[in-house]
């Protein structure tokens, strides 16, 4: 009888021990599934944020342009440089390295006072590898009261998962 009772508790302990493993394994699976769900949700949030990232860059361009902040604009230039097309000056095309872009903007802001700079239309990242924004720039020369209105198309291109300014095209 003593041996029979001794065998019963050992079998009961094994079942209890196995039951704990099943519970622990179940918790581990649930936690892993929860982390996977969180990671998936984060990926979806990141993708949604990426699609709006160009709008944030267009906003930074607007603030820098209105402030006449050539350094802030130069910091947004793509590593391959900035291509500027001025259709008002007979299709003149200029290319600037990121460091040269600083001086381009400095000269631009010395020659013109910005009264207003705003993007009227902007694509988001769902448009593809190149994103366009159309801006209106109201400006005047320091020695004149005449207000000029210039339409610009700014093109952003991705560089190392960031959107950078690659082109500015003046349109009529």
C-alpha positions as CSV (number, residue, x, y, z in Angstrom):
1,X,0.0,0.0,0.0
2,X,2.8,2.3,0.8
3,X,4.4,1.7,-2.6
4,X,1.1,2.2,-4.4
5,X,0.7,5.5,-2.7
6,X,4.2,6.5,-3.5
7,X,3.7,5.8,-7.2
8,X,0.6,7.9,-7.3
9,X,2.1,11.1,-6.1
10,X,5.1,10.7,-8.6
11,X,2.7,10.4,-11.5
12,X,0.7,13.3,-10.2
13,X,3.9,15.4,-10.0
14,X,4.8,14.5,-13.6
15,X,1.4,15.6,-14.8
16,X,1.6,18.9,-12.8
17,X,5.2,19.5,-14.1
18,X,4.0,18.8,-17.7
19,X,1.0,21.0,-17.1
20,X,3.2,23.9,-16.0
21,X,5.3,23.4,-19.2
22,X,2.2,23.6,-21.3
23,X,1.1,26.8,-19.6
24,X,4.6,28.3,-19.9
25,X,4.8,27.3,-23.5
26,X,1.3,28.8,-24.2
27,X,2.3,32.0,-22.5
28,X,5.5,32.2,-24.5
29,X,3.5,31.7,-27.7
30,X,1.0,34.4,-26.7
31,X,3.8,36.8,-25.9
32,X,5.5,36.0,-29.1
33,X,2.3,36.5,-31.0
34,X,1.7,39.8,-29.2
35,X,5.2,41.0,-30.0
36,X,4.7,40.0,-33.7
37,X,1.4,41.9,-33.7
38,X,3.0,44.9,-32.1
39,X,5.9,44.7,-34.7
40,X,3.4,44.4,-37.5
41,X,1.4,47.4,-36.2
42,X,4.6,49.4,-35.9
43,X,5.5,48.5,-39.5
44,X,2.1,49.6,-40.7
45,X,2.4,52.9,-38.7
46,X,6.0,53.4,-40.1
47,X,4.7,52.9,-43.6
48,X,1.9,55.4,-43.1
49,X,4.4,57.9,-41.6
50,X,6.7,57.3,-44.6
51,X,3.9,58.2,-47.0
52,X,3.4,61.5,-45.3
53,X,7.2,62.2,-44.9
54,X,7.4,64.3,-48.1
55,X,4.8,66.7,-46.7
56,X,7.0,67.2,-43.7
57,X,10.0,68.0,-45.9
58,X,7.8,70.4,-48.0
59,X,6.9,72.1,-44.7
60,X,10.6,72.4,-43.7
61,X,11.3,73.9,-47.2
62,X,8.5,76.4,-46.7
63,X,9.8,77.5,-43.2
64,X,13.4,77.8,-44.4
65,X,12.4,79.7,-47.6
66,X,10.2,82.2,-45.7
67,X,13.0,82.7,-43.1
68,X,15.6,83.1,-45.8
69,X,17.5,80.3,-44.1
70,X,20.0,79.1,-46.7
71,X,21.6,76.6,-44.4
72,X,18.4,74.8,-43.6
73,X,17.6,74.5,-47.3
74,X,21.2,73.4,-48.1
75,X,20.8,70.7,-45.4
76,X,17.8,69.3,-47.4
77,X,19.7,68.8,-50.6
78,X,20.1,65.3,-52.1
79,X,23.7,64.0,-52.0
80,X,23.7,64.0,-55.8
81,X,23.0,67.7,-55.8
82,X,20.4,70.2,-56.8
83,X,19.2,70.8,-60.3
84,X,17.7,74.2,-60.9
85,X,15.8,75.0,-64.1
86,X,14.7,78.5,-64.8
87,X,12.3,78.5,-67.7
88,X,11.8,82.3,-67.3
89,X,15.4,82.8,-68.3
90,X,15.4,80.8,-71.5
91,X,15.6,77.2,-70.1
92,X,18.7,77.9,-68.1
93,X,19.7,74.7,-66.1
94,X,22.2,74.8,-63.3
95,X,23.5,72.0,-61.1
96,X,24.7,72.5,-57.5
97,X,26.4,70.2,-55.1
98,X,25.0,70.2,-51.6
99,X,27.7,72.6,-50.4
100,X,27.2,74.9,-53.5
101,X,23.5,75.0,-52.9
102,X,24.1,77.0,-49.7
103,X,25.6,79.8,-51.9
104,X,22.8,79.5,-54.5
105,X,20.2,80.1,-51.8
106,X,22.2,82.9,-50.1
107,X,22.5,84.7,-53.4
108,X,18.8,84.1,-54.1
109,X,17.7,85.5,-50.8
110,X,20.0,88.5,-51.1
111,X,18.5,89.4,-54.5
112,X,14.9,88.8,-53.4
113,X,12.8,89.4,-50.3
114,X,10.2,86.7,-49.7
115,X,6.7,87.9,-49.1
116,X,5.1,84.5,-49.2
117,X,6.2,81.0,-50.0
118,X,3.6,78.2,-49.9
119,X,3.0,74.8,-51.5
120,X,-0.3,74.6,-53.2
121,X,-0.1,71.0,-54.3
122,X,2.0,68.2,-52.8
123,X,2.2,64.5,-53.6
124,X,2.7,61.9,-50.9
125,X,5.1,59.0,-51.0
126,X,2.6,56.8,-52.6
127,X,3.5,58.6,-55.8
128,X,6.7,56.7,-56.1
129,X,10.4,57.4,-56.0
130,X,10.0,61.1,-57.0
131,X,7.5,63.4,-55.2
132,X,6.5,66.7,-56.7
133,X,5.2,69.8,-54.9
134,X,4.1,73.0,-56.6
135,X,4.8,76.3,-54.7
136,X,4.0,79.9,-55.2
137,X,6.7,82.4,-54.3
138,X,5.7,86.0,-53.9
139,X,8.8,88.1,-53.8
140,X,10.3,91.5,-54.5
141,X,13.7,92.9,-55.1
142,X,15.1,95.0,-52.2
143,X,15.2,98.1,-54.3
144,X,11.7,97.7,-55.8
145,X,8.1,97.7,-54.7
146,X,7.1,95.5,-57.6
147,X,5.8,92.1,-56.4
148,X,6.7,89.1,-58.6
149,X,4.8,85.8,-58.4
150,X,6.9,82.8,-59.4
151,X,5.6,79.2,-59.6
152,X,8.1,76.5,-58.6
153,X,8.0,72.8,-58.8
154,X,10.2,71.2,-56.1
155,X,11.1,67.5,-56.5
156,X,12.0,65.3,-53.6
157,X,13.9,62.0,-54.1
158,X,14.7,59.4,-51.4
159,X,18.2,59.1,-50.0
160,X,18.9,56.7,-47.2
161,X,15.2,56.4,-46.3
162,X,14.9,60.2,-46.1
163,X,13.3,62.6,-48.6
164,X,15.7,65.1,-50.0
165,X,15.4,68.1,-52.4
166,X,16.8,67.2,-55.8
167,X,15.2,69.7,-58.2
168,X,13.6,73.1,-58.4
169,X,12.0,74.0,-61.6
170,X,10.5,77.5,-62.4
171,X,7.3,77.3,-64.5
172,X,5.4,79.9,-66.3
